[in-house]
Amino acid sequence: MRNQTEILIDGMNALIDKIGVFEAEVFVSKMQEIKFDYTIWQRKLYNHFSLVF
């Protein structure tokens, strides 16, 4: 299992690869500014998907 630092580094690298360094920094700074509830965000983001097993 990877440690938290490795996960954070990989996550930041993925973000940078997708949107670039500047926009990744903007994203991170905005996430720190706002009151953020990950669970509510996920529900809103994925509410139109259904799980099929």
C-alpha positions as CSV (number, residue, x, y, z in Angstrom):
1,M,0.0,0.0,0.0
2,R,1.3,3.5,-0.9
3,N,1.6,6.2,1.8
4,Q,-0.3,9.5,1.7
5,T,2.7,11.4,0.3
6,E,3.0,9.1,-2.7
7,I,-0.8,9.4,-3.3
8,L,-0.7,13.2,-3.1
9,I,2.3,13.4,-5.4
10,D,0.6,11.1,-8.0
11,G,-2.7,13.1,-7.7
12,M,-0.9,16.4,-8.2
13,N,1.0,15.0,-11.2
14,A,-2.2,13.7,-12.7
15,L,-3.9,17.1,-12.2
16,I,-0.9,18.9,-13.8
17,D,-0.8,16.4,-16.7
18,K,-4.5,17.1,-17.4
19,I,-4.9,20.9,-16.9
20,G,-1.3,22.2,-16.5
21,V,0.7,23.6,-13.7
22,F,-1.0,27.0,-13.4
23,E,-4.6,25.7,-13.5
24,A,-3.6,22.9,-11.1
25,E,-2.4,25.5,-8.6
26,V,-5.6,27.5,-9.0
27,F,-7.7,24.4,-8.4
28,V,-5.8,23.5,-5.2
29,S,-5.9,27.0,-3.9
30,K,-9.7,27.3,-4.6
31,M,-10.3,23.9,-2.9
32,Q,-8.6,25.2,0.2
33,E,-10.6,28.5,0.2
34,I,-14.1,27.1,0.1
35,K,-15.9,25.1,2.6
36,F,-15.7,21.7,1.0
37,D,-17.5,18.5,1.8
38,Y,-16.1,15.7,-0.4
39,T,-19.1,13.5,0.2
40,I,-21.6,16.1,-1.0
41,W,-19.4,16.9,-3.9
42,Q,-19.2,13.3,-5.0
43,R,-23.0,12.9,-4.7
44,K,-23.6,15.9,-6.9
45,L,-20.9,14.9,-9.4
46,Y,-22.0,11.3,-9.8
47,N,-25.7,11.3,-9.0
48,H,-26.7,10.4,-12.6
49,F,-24.6,7.2,-12.5
50,S,-26.0,3.9,-11.2
51,L,-24.0,1.1,-9.8
52,V,-24.5,-2.3,-11.4
53,F,-22.7,-5.3,-10.0
